[in-house]
Amino acid sequence: MNKAFTALLLTATSLPVHAQTASPAVDMDRVAQLRDAALTDDLAYAITEGLTTEVGQRMAGTAAEARARDWAVRRLRQLGFANVRVDPFTMPVWVRGAESADIMSPFPQKLAIAALGNSASTPPNGITAEVIGFPSVDALRAAPVEQVRGKIVYITHAMPQTQDGSGYGVFGAPRRQGPTVASQKGAAAIVIRSIGTDWHRNPHTGVMNFADGAQPIPAGALSNPDADQLERILKRGRASMRLVLQSTTLANQSSGNVIAEVPGRDRTAAPVLVACHLDSWDQGTGAVDDAAGCGIVTAAAKRIMGAGRPLRPIRIVWFGAEEVGLFGGLDYRAKYGKQPHHAIAESDFGADRIWKVDSRLGPARKAEADALRQALQPLGIVPGSLEEADGSDIGPLLQDGLPGVGLNQDGTRYFDLHHTPDDTLDKVDLKQMRQNVAAWTATLAVLSGGVQPPARGRRR
């Protein structure tokens, strides 16, 4: 999950003309029936279990992600979706190597660390330098170059748990901006407090890039307990660290988006796009981020398909290479972003219960937005904004003005698990996942214009 980009997309932009068409009335009793039946769903969990068990970690652009695409194509075809295919693209791939952090003085000991995506590599024996600590990126910016040059920079933060996950945007600056600032001031390397809210010795990885022509330097994240330990050591005086963060970068590796469809009765209608991302980081098995999202949206689309035929087609996209830079979302935008979409939405914030619905469908479609709110209210989902929507891979499309819906999951514990070895299947709560499927089923039933049951005596 990469919310740093989508934090910029919450302000409403003008919608394109093709998105302003009012929708016909939907049978809300039928929507309610489909929603309530989904509260017993087992498919979302089965997809999540299968992907995390039979593929495991799925780092973008690797052979593991290729196996995941093959797995997804087989599963989506088995489920009966139409036009299942892989839309390929290529991308550079960063590969993690050996990593360690050791305090050399004054109190020799090991710390738990993980390299950040796109980190430069240390020599095999690492680098040893004095550590200099800063309470924020702004404090690092204000520091004289002479204070930083040749040292290992450490930056902390105080990210809190929040229901909406908003702390990630504010407190993620050490990971997103810190490496560039440290490099520009001549630092030998940078380590940060993990961008997370847990207290396990599990470092949180995540992508970062060196901006403004900054020379890449080694960059890693300490687990939160180890960050506390380093801060206590620094309070006692000067400290030195030996840092090993080895990595390699491969150019032009294959990735791709897996796409499937539920055909609509109106072959000329713009599709409803529902999305997740297939790739994961290389530490856990990516159950929460984002196999669960793929399970949820696919199970909901399957329920619509099983109930008959929607007016509008539904397009399911399992995006590739989200974690390392939204490559799949940007490729989709380049290929299909100019085409009309009735609405776009994405599940990429775990599997805990949905508590709020936002939408940005435009004034002409307020009745549709109100119908969506009505359909979700019995699930305990409160109405949010009519001028907002977000999502990682769909973020560029939202920025372009396409109409969107945001089903907001409870993120209180999400950043305990995010990008860590703890992102595994046992963290998925089946009851909460079923509430997600019910919400997405209702959402698709409304946005797709209603489901028409198959004629009696005929097989679909």
N, C-alpha and C positions, 0 to 999 in steps of 0.2 A: 504494500500500500504506500502510495506516494502522494500525500496530501499537500505538500508544500506548494505545488503548482495550483491546485484547485482552490486554495485559500484566496486566490486572486479573482475567483470567478463568481463570487457570491453576489456581486452587484448586478442588477438586471441590465441587460443590453437590449437594444431593439431587436425584435424577432423578424426574420425574413418573411416576405409576403406569403410564401407557400405554407407557413406555419400558422397563419391567422384564421384558417377555416374553422368555423364552429362545427362541433361533432354532433351527430344525431343522438337522440336519447337512448340510453342503455337500460335494459331490464335489470333493475337493481335487486329484485328478488332472486334472479338467476345468479347475479354476482355474489349475493350473500350465501347462496347454496354452495357455490364453488369455493368461496373463502372458507366456510366452516368445515367443509369436507377435507380441506388441506391441513387442518389441525391434527390429522392423524398421519401425515405424510412420512414415509420412510425413504423415499428416493433420494432426497437431498443428502441425507446422512450416508446412504449407500454409495453415492458418487464421491463424496468426500473421503470415505473410508477406502474406496477402491483406488482413487488417485494417489492418496498418501501412502497406501500399502504397496501397491504394485509398481509405482514409479518412485515415490519418495521425494527427495530434494530435486528441484527443477530450475537450476540456475539458467538464466537467459542465454541463449546461443550455444548451449552445450549439448552433448549427446543425450543427457538426461531430459532436457526440454524437448528434444526431438522425439524421445520415447513417449513423453507426455502428450505431444500432439497426436502421435499414432494412437495412443490409448483413447484420447478424446474423440477422435474420428470414429473408432470402432464403437465406443459407447453411445455416441449420439446417433449413429446409424442403427444400432440395436434398439434404441428407444423409438425409432420410427420417424425421426426428423427428416426433412427434405433438404436436398442440395447441400449436403455436408461436404465441406472442403477445407483445404488449408490455403490461406492467402500468404505466400512467402515474402520475406524481405531479408536483408542482410544487415549486420551490425558488428561493431567491435566488441570483443568479449574480454572482460577482466577476470583473471583466475587467481584465487587465493592460494598462497603457499604456506610455509612455516611461519608461525607467529608466537611471540613471547615478549614479556616485559619483566625485567628484574630490577629492583632497587639495588644498586651497588653500594651506596653509602648514604646516610650513616647507619642504616638498619637493613642489611641485606635480606631480601625476600622476593618471592614471586608474586606477580599481579596477573589477574585474568584479563586478557585483552583480545579484541578481534579487529582485524584490518577493516577499514571502510572501503567501500567499492570505489575503484579508480585510484586508490593509494599508489604512490610510487613504491618501488621495492628498495629495501635496505640490502646491503651486501649480505652474503650468507652468514657471516659472523655478527651481523647487526651493527648498530652504532651506539656509542656510549657518550652521553653528554649530560650537562647539568639540566635539571628541570626547573622551569620558571612558571609559576601559576598565575592565572587571571580569573576574576569572578565573572567575566563576560567577554564577548567579542568586542564590545565598545571599549572596554579597558585595554584589551590588546591593541586596538587601533590607536589608542592614545599613548601607548608606550613608546619610548625612544627606540630607534632601530638598534642602537648599541646595547640595549638591555636584552634584546631578543636574539640577535645574530649568533648563530652557531649552537643555540640551545634547543632543548625539547620543550615546546610550549604545551602547557596543560590549561584547559578551559573547563570550568564547571558551569552549572545552572541549577535551577530549582523547579523542574517541571512537575506540576501537580496532576493528580488524577482528575479528569473532568468527564461528564457524561457525553459531551459533544466532541471530545478530542481536540478542542481548540488550542490546548497547550502545545500541541505538536508544532503548530505554525510559529508560535512566539518563541518557544524554548529550543527549537531545532537549529537556531543560528550557529551554535558552536560547530555542528556538523556541516551545515550548508555553506557558511561563510568563513568559519575559522581557518580552514586549511589555506585558502587563498590569502587571507591577511597575514597568517604566520609565514607563508612562503615569501610574500612581498617584503617582509621585514628580516628575511635572511635566516629564519629558523631552520634547524637541521631536521626537525620532524614535529608533529603535533599529536597529542593524545587528548581526548575529551572524555568527560563524563558521558556515559551512554544516554542517548535520547530515549528514556524509558522511565517507568514509574515503579518498577519492581525492586526487591531487595535480595535477589538471588545473585550468585556469582556467575551470571550469564551476560556477557557483553552483548550489546545491541549493535549489529552492523547496519548498513544503509549506504546508499549511493551519495557521492559528493563529486563535484567537479572543480577544477581550478580555473577561475575566471580571470579576465583582464590580462591574459598572457603570463600568469604566474607560473613559475617553474614547479612541476609536481614534486612533492616531498612525501615521505612516509606519513601515513595518517591512520590512527587507530582509536578505538573506543574502549575504555575500561568499564567493567561491570560497576554498578553503583556502590556496592560495598568496597570494592577496591579503589574507587574514586575517593570515597570517604577516608580510606587508609592513607592514600597519597596526600590528601589534604592535611591529615593529622601530622604526617611526617614533615610536610613543608612548613607547618606552623612551628616546628622545632628547629628549623634552620635549613641550610642548603642540602640538596639531595641530588644524586646522579642516578641515571637509569641507563640500562642496556636494553635497546629495543630491536627486536627482530620482526620485521613485517615484509615477508617476501611475496612477490606476486609477478605475474606475467600478463601481457595484453596481446590478444590475438585479433587480427583484423579480418573483416569480411566473413564472419561466421553466419550460418543460417538460423533464422528464427521464423516466426509466422503466427498469424491469427487463425484460429479455428472458428469457422462460421457454419451455422445451421439455420434452418428456417421452418416456421409453421406457415403454410400457405394461407392466404386470405381469400374470402369470397370475392372481394373486389381486387382484380389483378392489377388495376391501375393505382391502387391506394399506396401512399407512402408507408413504409414499415415502422413498427414500433421496435426500437433497438433496446435489448437488455444485455448487460455485459458483466464480465468478471475478468480476472486475469489468471492465466494458466501458470506462469512462471512463479518461482519462489526464490528466496535466498537459500544459501547452501548450508545453513546450520540446522534448523528444524526441518520438518516435512511440509511446512506451508499449509497446515490444516486450517488455521484461522485466517491466514493471509496467503492465498485467497481461494484455496480449494473449496471452502465452505460457501463462498460467494458463487462459484460455478455450480455447486450442488443446488443452491437455493434458486437461482434464476432458471436453471434448466428444469428443475422439478416443477416450478410454477408454469413454465411454458408447456411442459408435458401434460399438465393437468388441463390447460386450455385446449390443447390438441385432442386429448382424450374425451373432452366434453362435446366436441363437434368441430365447427370451423369458425374462426373469428372473421369479422368483416375485413380487418386490415391484417396484412402479414406481420408475423413476429420474427425478428431476426435476432438470433442468439450469437454473441461473439465472446469467445474465450481469448482475450488478448494475450499476445506474447510479449515478453521483454518489457513489462511494466516497471518492475522494480529498479531497473538500471537506467531509466530515462524515458519512459513512456513511448518506446519505439513502436510498439504495436498500435497504440492510439494515434500516433502521428502518421503512421503508414495508412491506417484506415482513413484518416482525415484527408490525406493526399489523394486517395483513390475514390472516396465516396462522399467527401464532405460537402460537395456542391449539390448532391442529390437531396431531394426532399426527405425528411424524416418526420413522422407524426409526433414522436417523442423519443427521447433517449434517457436511459437510466442505468445505474451500475451498482452492484453489490460488492463492496471492497472495504468492509470495516468489521470483519469477523462474522460471528453468528449469534451474538446476544440480541435480545429483543429489540424490535423497532419501536421507538417511542414518539417519533414526530415525522410528519410528512411535509416537505416543501415542494413547490412546483413553480415552474416559469413557463406557462403555456400561452400567455398573452391575454389581453382583455376580451377578445372575441371568444375565448374558450373558458371563460370563468365558470360556466355551468359544468363543464367537464371536470375542472379542478374541484368544484364543490361536490360533484358526484364521487370523486376519488376520496375526498375527506370523509364523506358519509360512509363509504364502503369500509374505510379503515378504522373508524371510531370504535366499533365493537371490539376491536383487538386491543384497545387501550392506547391507540395512537392519536396523539393530539395534533390539531392543525397548526402548521407553521406558516411560513411566508408564501405568498403567491408571486414573489418576484425573485426567488432564489432556486438554484439547483446546483449540485456539485457531483464530482466523480473524478477519479484520476485519469483513466484512459479517455473518457469522454470529455475531459476538461477542455481540450482544444476545440472540440465541436461546440461546447457551450459558449466558449469565448467568441466563436464565430456567430453566435446568436441562435443556434438551433434550440427548439423547445425541450425542456427537460423536467424530470421529476427526481426528487431526492428522498429516499426512505432512510431515515436517520436511525442507526443502531446505537444501542447503549455502549459507549466506549470507555466506561469506567475502568475496566480491567484490560482493555485492549493493549495498552502500551506497557503492561506487565509482560506481554508475550511477543510483541512486535519485533520481528527480525532477530529472534533469539533461538537457541536450541530448544526452548520450551514451547515453540509453536508446533504442537503435535495434536493428534486426534483426540486424546483424552480431555483436551480443553474445550471441546465442542459440547454444549449442553443441548440435548435432543429436544427438550420442550421448547426452549427458546428458538432453536432452529426451525421447528414446526411453525411457530408464530411468524417467523420471517417468510416461510413458504406461503402461508395463508395471506399475508400482506401483499406479497408479490403476485399471487394468483388473482387477488381482487384488483390490483393495479393493472395487470394485463387485461383482465376482463373488461375494465372500464376503457382503457386506452385503445384497445383493439376494436372497439365499437360493438362489443357484444358477441356472444358465441351462439351460433345456430346449431342445434342438435342435428345429427345426420338423419336423413329420411329413413323411416322404418322400412325394414326389408332390404336395405341397401348397405353394403359394406364400404367403408371409406378406403 
